Structures are given as structure tokens and as C-alpha cells.
């Protein structure tokens, strides 16, 4: 079974990337800045990808930003770098869609995905400051169109706005897959009830509110309905009037679906194999949680606004007092709508996002005025964004310690650049050396195996999954994954044997149970 490991920087789950060998043309960057010093800095960021060691007897792999995009099949990328509380520069790379000649510009729209949450939280906190909402009262007191169902978990502790925006309300539904263009979209109450045509489960309380961090896009969708019920305005209108316009985020909107004029400025969502998502993108009626269309420049403006408001120097939306509350840890590692770097760097705040075919990231330092926003129109975008962020951090002298990078991403990059043997050899080297740089776990080889399996390299995937079984003989998913690859290779007996072993180790492995039933009926 293909796992979905978490992205540890902001503790949000992301889909496993499936990278394929590239045949696309190199993306075309926009013209360089006329300022020679700035142009040189931009060039250093683009070329500042650290060399990747392939082993003692191999020269290191040296790549620049454009080559990374090519390998990862990322058609378009947009970057805005923040320095001294200003947008130092912004630039687009590549094209808006695979096979298109239309370049990404600084005004090209991308889906911000979960970065929608801190922006929408800012709107909710505005209502708190103006007496329309309370951070700590039961949200059912203000909800009109829908109510949080009471149960044993809510007897003594209630769902509050503070707990919703800090992901500590005990609510279910982590995230949303969106809806294909042309398919029916549910209302917010239908989403919250899990009623057709909603494609997610009902949003319910399954943990005592206030007791622990549990990321919930479902909770933020309750926040959306709360804002609508209190203001009587459509959510996109409220957010435009209250937050976006006041900060100068002129290229941003929560409108879902996009109106034609905005759609003409949008990049198309892209699968890991470089193919465009049908309909160009998914629609997200869960606007507060995932519906913001924007640019890195506008996200940079948002970061700057929050940073300056903390110091009492902007405050176009929130007061200094409320901004400081927003940037105070509620439940580790989150404040009110924003993830915080409390231990690594107390001034760091940000969020990342993952919608179908889009990846986005915002990092800001509230006191030094540095930061970056990066957006890509590809499921593989996060891998490229990681390298960009580290390159910007070095160039601009951040006090920044990135989380341990994923060995899976490294191995998949090496596989695409140098082939499967090089990736497998690198895994062996990392395992032998006990690398402290790259995080190895029981899913590292599984991710690599699925990388090969989804790109049509079935025999290679079987080789990798067999190595996984050898290294992790007690891990049920090692056998489940090998069973899937054997089934795809029409090796029925081996597939059955491996699925049986996976169920022996994990009797409730429903995928293995279903696959065994299917195989035995053939």
C-alpha cells in the first residue's frame, strides 16, 4: 500500500510524490532584474542547490533550479523573497501548463491550498476584535445554518474558535480532495454533514476539545460557516473586504470556482507524471481551509503584514495585541492559524499547502523581516520548493534550521537523474553510514518502490520492495506493497503469498483482504 508520509516542517500530511524521468523542455525564466547586484543574488539562489553526493567513487550531482524542475516534471514555479519587511524580488519560472508556451509570471495564480487557513483565520480574528465573535465561547452559540453535534466528548469542553484555528478542537477530517470541474459541488452544511455530493466524511468531535493538537480542515470549514452566519456575507466577499484588499493582495481571491477573468491568469494543476489534472484544477468549496487562489507576492504581503502588525507598525487588519496572540503557541506547534518555529527560531511563522496538483509554502520571520513564498503547479512541487527555501536561506543569512530532509525525495531525485542502480546504491550508503542528514524509516524504500511502479518500471519496483522486506521483515506494508507490484507483473502466486503475509502481520489490513479476494477470484 502506497504510504502518505507527513511533511514535518509544519506537520501537515502530503501525498507521496511519484517522479518520472523527464522529457520536457527546460522551463524558461523571466528576464533578470535590471539591478546587477540583485540579479546576481537571484542567480545565486537559482544555482545554490547543494551538490548531492552519489558515493565515494562518483562525482556529486550538481543541479540548478531549472534542472530540478525538469527532473521533477514541475511545469511552473513562482517565488517571492522577502527581506527587511519588503518584497526583495519575485520571479516566475517555467510555464502555466505542461506543453504550453505561456510563461509563469509574478501575477500567475496558484492554489494556496492550506495556506488559505492562516489568511482566513485573520478574517475570523478581525471579527473577534470587532465584537462579532469570541475566541472562547461555544461556536454553536453563533452558528445558524449548522450546529456541531454534541456527544460524550463535548459534555464538559466545547468547540471554540480558538480551538478550531489552533487545531485543538478535537474535530475530524484532516483535508479535502476537491471536486472535478463540472461535477456537483456541495454546500458547506453538506460538507460538514458528509452528505452527497460531499466526498468527505462528516465533521465530528472525536477527542475532548482542547486536549491535544489534531490538524483538521473540517474544523476550519466550521469556521467558514461561522463567518458566513455572523456576517451574512458570502465568504469570498467578506475575505476580500476584510483582509485581502486591506493588505493589498490584489491578485488573490477565495472565489470557487474562479471567474473567467481570474481563470485566464491561473496555472493548471499537474500530476506527478507531468499530466494536467482533468479540468485544469479541482474546485474547493471548503474555501477557508483550501480555497485561496493567490501569488507568492501576495502571500509575501500577508507575511509582512503579520510581522509588522506584531510590532504595531502595520495593523491594517489586526491590532498589535491580537497579532501577538496569533503568534503565541496555543497547542504545540501552532498559534492561531499559523505554525510557529518556537524552539528552532521563536520569530518564525508560516504554513504550507497541498491541493490536487498544487504545492505552496510561506515562511516568515517576524522580527528580522525575512521570508519567502514559493508556489508550484505540481504534486512534485514540494521537493523543488525545499531546495529553493534552503538556497534562499543561505543567500539571505537566515537563522533557520530546516527539518531533516526526506531520504525518499533524495532517492527519487537520484533515480530520475542517474537511474535506479544509483538510487539503490545511495540507499545502501545512507543505511551503512547511519546518516544524520537524511531521515530513513520503514517507508523510505516503499516510496522509492512506488516511484518506479507508477512510472511503469515494475520489475525495478519489485527489486526495491524485496529489499524493503529484507530490511523490515516485520512491517506489514512491505509485503502489501510487494504484493501489489507482483500483481501488476502478473505474478499471481507471489502476490497472494505477500498479501497473506501482510494480513498475518496486520489482520485488519483491508487493502490486503480486498486484493486477496480479487486475486482468488481470477
N, C-alpha and C positions, 0 to 999 in steps of 0.2 A: 504494500500500500504506500502510495506516494505521501511522505510526511509533509507538514507545513510548519517548518521551524520558525521561531519568533525572531524579529529584529530587535536586538537587545538595547539599542540606543534609547528608544522611547517605549519599549515593552509592548509593541503592537505586533500581532501576528501578521506575517506576509506569506504570500504564496511562494512555493518553491519555483525558482526560475529554471526554465528548460532552454539552454542555449544551443544554437546550431551553428555549424560552420557557415561563414558568411560569403555571399557572392555579390553583395550590394556595393554600389559605388561609395567612395568616401564622401561624407557629408561636407557641404560647402559652408564654411564660416562666413559671417557677415564681415564687412570691411572693418579693418582695425581702427582704433581710436586715433585721431589726429595728434594727440598728445604723445610724443615719443616715449616719455617715462612711463605713462600709463599703458601704452601699447606693449612696452617691454614687460610690465608686470603681468598683463593678460597672457602674453606669450609664455611666461614662466609658469603660470598656473596651468595652461594647456599642456605644457611639456613636463610638468612637475610630477608625473606619475612615477612613484618609486620603482626602480628595477625589480623584477621578480626573479628570485633565484630558482633555477631549474636543477640544481645539484652541483656537486664538485667538478664534474667533468664537462659541464655545459655552460656556455655563456649565458648571462642573465637575459631575461626577456624585457626589452625596453619598448614601451608603448606611449603614445601621446593620446590626447583626448579623442581625436578623430578616429584613431585606430581602435581604441576601446569601443567606441560607438559602432564601428564596423563589425568587430568581433561579436559584440552582444546583440547585433541586429536592432539597435536603437535608432529609429529614423530621425528623431528630433530631440533636442535638448535646449533648455533655456536657463541662464544663470544670471543672478544679480548679487553682486558683492557689496557689503555694507562696511563702511569704515568711517570712524568719527561721526556716527549718527547720520550719515548721508549715504545715498546710493553712489558708491565709488565708480562702478561701471556695471553695465548689463549687456548681455550678448546672447544671440541665438545661434544654434548650430544645427546643421542638417536640414531636413525638410519636414513638412507637416504630415506627410503620409508616405509610406513605402511606395516607391515608383513615381512620386510626384516631383515636379520641378519647383514647386513653391517653397521658398526658404522659410525656416522659422525666424521670426523677428522678435524683438522685445515686446511686441504687442500681441503675439500669438497666444491664444487662450489654451490653458491646460486645466484638467480637473485637479483640484487641490486635494480631493478625497478627504481624509480625516483631518487635514489642516483646516477644514471647514469648522471643526469643533471649537478651537480657541477663538475664532472670529465670531461665531455665533454666541459663545459664552460672553464675549464682550458686550454684545447686544443685551443679553439677559442681565448682566451686571449693571448696565445702564438703567434698566427698569428697576432694579433694586435701589439704586441711588436716588431714583425719582419716585420712590414710594409705591410703585406698581406691583412689585414682587418683594418677597422676603427670602433671604438665603436659608433660613432655618425653620420655616413653617412647612407643614404638610402640603405638598403640591396639590392634593385633592381639594383643598380649600379654594383654589383659584381655577382649577381645571373645570371646563364646562362641557366640552364635546366628548370627553372620555375621562374615566377615572382609573387610577391604579387599583387593581383588585386587592382587597385586603386578604391576608392569610395568617398563618401562625407566625411567620417571620416579622409581620408588621404589627403585632399586638402591642408592643411597647415602643418600638422605634419606627419612625415613618420615613418615607421617601421625601427628601427635601431638595431644593435647588442646589444647595451647597454640595450635597452628596451626589447629585446627578453629575455636576460639572467636574467633580473630583473623582468620578468613577468609584464611589464608595456607597452607592445606594442599594447594593445587593441585587441589581437588575440583570436580566438575561439579554441575549442576542448581542454577540460581540460586534459584528459588522454586517454589511449588506452587499449582495452581488449586483444590484441594479437590475434594470429591465431593458430588454432589447427594444430598439426603436421600432415603433409600430405595434408593440404589444400593449395590452391594457396596463395602466398604472393604478395602484391602489391609492385611496385616501390615507391620511395619517392615522385616523382611527382604525382603518382596516389593517394597516401595518402593525399597529400596537396590539391588535387582537389576533394577528396571524390569519386573517380572513381573506378568502380569494378576492382579488387576484394577487394578494401579497405572497411573496415567495420565501418568507422567513417565518420562524416560529413566533408565537405570541410573546410579548414583552411582559415578563412577570418577575416578582421578587422571589429569589430562591436562597437568599442569605440575609441574615439580620442587617438592616440598613445601618451604615456607619461603622461596621466592624472590620472591614478589610477592603483593599483595592481590588476591583474586578472590572476591567475595561468593558464598557457597554455602550455601543452605538444605539442600542434600543433605548437606553436612558436618555440620551441626547435627543432622540426623536420625541420623547415625552416633553423635553424642554421646548422643542419646536411647537408642539401643540399648546403648551402653556403660554408661550409668547403670542401665538395667534389668538387664543381665547382672551388674554388680558388686553391686547391692543386693538383687536378687531380688524387687524390689517393682514393682507397676505404676507407670508414670511419674507419673500424677496423684497417687497416694498419696504417693510419695516427695517430690514438689514441695510438696504440702500440708503434710506433716510437717516438712520441712526448711527451707522458705523462706516459704511463704505464711502459715502460722499464726504463725511466729515474728515476722513483721513486722506482723501484724495485718491482712493482706489478706483480710478475711473475705468479701468479695464476689467472690472470684477462684477459678477452677478451671481445670485443664488437661483436665478430662473431655471426651472426644469420643466419641459425641455427648453433648450436655448432658442430665442427668437432668431429669425433668419439672418438679421444683420450681425448678430454675435456669432452665429454658427459659421458664417463665412470667414471669421477670424480664428477658428478653432483648429487645433491639431487633432488628428484621428488616433484613437486608441489602437494599440498594437499588441498582438500576442507574442510570446517568446520566439516563435519561428519567423517573425517579421511580417506576418499576415495581418491585415487590418481587421479589427473587430467588426462583425456584421452590423451595418447601420452606422459605422464610424465610431460610435461610443454607446455606452449604456446611459439610461436616464435614471436619476436618483431622486425620487420624491422625498426621500429622507434627507432633506436639504440641509438641516442644521448639522447633521452628522457627516454628510458626504457630498453635498450638492454644489459647493462653491466652484465656479469657473473663474480663473484668475491668471496672473502672470507672476514670475519671480519678483519683478519690480514692485508690484502691488503688495506682495507678501513682505517684501523688504520694508515698504512704507508702514505696514502693520507692525512689524517688529520694532521699527524705530519709534513709532507712536507709543507702544507699551514701555519701551526703555526710557524714553524721555518723560512719560507720564509718571513713572516711578520717582523721578527727580523733581516733579512739579513743573516741568518745562514744556509740556505739550497739552495734555488733558483736553483734547478735542472731544473725547467720548467719556472717559472715566477720570475721576479725581485721583490725586496722588494717593490718598488713603485707600481707595478701592483697588487701585493698581497694585499697591504693595500687598494687599490682601490676596489679590490674584496670584502674586508671585511668592506666596507663603505656602509651604508644604502643608497639605491637608492630610492626605494619606500617601506615604512614600510610593512613587516618586513624583507625585502630581500636585499642582496647585489648583486654581480654579480655571480649568480648561487648558492649562499648559503643563507640559512636562518640564521638570526642573533638574538642573545638574547640581543638586545640593552638596554632594560630597566631593565630586571631582572639581567643580567650579560653582560656587554659590550664585554667581551672577548669570549663569547660563539658563536660558529657557528656549522652548521650541516645541515642535511637533513634526511628525511625518505623516504620509498618507499613501494609501494603496487602493485605488479603484481598478476596475477591469481595464487593463491596457494603459494605465497611467501610474506614475510614481512621483512623489513630491517630498520635499524636505525643507524645513525652515529651522535654522539655528541662529540665536541672537544672544549677545552678551550685554546685559542691561547697563552696566557701569562703564565699560570701555567703549561701547558703541560700535562693536564689530559684529559681523554676522554674514550669513549667506542664505540665499534661497535658490533651490535647484528643482527644476521640473522636467519630466521626460514623458514622452508618449509611448511607453513600452513597459510591459511587465518586467523586463530586464533592466529597467532604468535605475533601480536602486543600486545595482552593482557599479554602474558608471558614476552615480551620484556620490557613492562612498569615496571613490578616488578623487573626485572633484573637491569634495569637502576637505579631505586631508591635504590636498595641494593648496587650496586657499588658506587653510590654517597655517601651513608653513610659510607661505609668502607674506601673510599679514601678521605673523607673530602672535597668534592666538595663545592664550593659556588654555589649552584644550587637550584632553586625553581621550582619544576615540576608544570605544569599546573594542574588545578583542574581535578581529575580523573573522568571518566565516571561512573555514577551510574549504567548504563546499564551493563557494564562489571562486576561490583561488583555483581549485582543481578544474572547475568547468572552464575557466578562462584559459588555463594551460591546455586543456583538451582541445578547445577551439583553435588556439594559436599554434600548438605544436603536435596535437594528436593524442590519442588515448594512451599509448605507452608512456609518454612523458607525464601525463596526469597520474597514472598509476604509480610510476616511479617516484613522483613527488609525494604522493600519499605515504609510500613506504619510508621515505626520508623523514617526513614530519613525524610519523609514528616512532621511528627509531630514535630520533633526536629529542622526543618529548617536547615539541615546540611550545614555547610560551607566547608566541606571536599569533598563531592561528589556532582556533578552537576546534579540536577534534572530538567527535562524540559518535554515538551509535547510528546517527543519521547522516554522517558525512558521506560515506560510500553509497548509501541509499540515494541521496540526492544526485550524486555523480552517476549512479546506475540509471536513474530515471532520465537524466540528461541525455544519455545515449539511447535509451529505449524510446523516448519521444521523438528523437531525431532519426529513427529508423535503423540505428546500429544495434540490433537486437542481440547478436552474438557477443558483442563487446559488453552490453549491459549484463548478460548472463555471467560473463567473466568477473565483472565487478561485484555482482550480487553473491557469487560464490566466495569471493574474498571477504565480503561482509559476513556471511555465515561462518566462515573460518575464524574471523576476529571477534564476532559477537554471537556465539553459538546458543546463548540463552535468550536472544532477542527475537520475539515472535515476528516482528515486521521484517526481519532479514529473510525469513522463509516465505512470508507472504509476498514480498517483492520478487524474490527469485521465482516463486510460483507464477506470478504474472508474466515475467519475461519468458519462462518456459512455455506457458500457454500461448503467448504471442508467436513463439518459434515452433508451434505445433508439436511440442514435446509433452504430450498429454500425461504419460506416466510420471514424468519428473514433476510436472505441475501439480498433479494430485498429491504426490508424496510430500512436496513442500508445503502445500496448503494444509495438509493433515498435521504436519509438524507445527505449523503456526497456530492451529487450533488447540493442539496439545499444550502449547505454552500459554495460550490466551484463549480459553474456551468461549469467551464472548466476542471473538473476532468475527463480526458479522460479514465483513467482506470475504474472509476465507470460507465461511459457511456457504455464502451465496455462490462463490466461484466453484467450490467443490460440487455443489448441486448441479451447476451448469455443466461442468466437465463430465460428470457421471451420466448426464442425460444425452451426451453426444454419442 
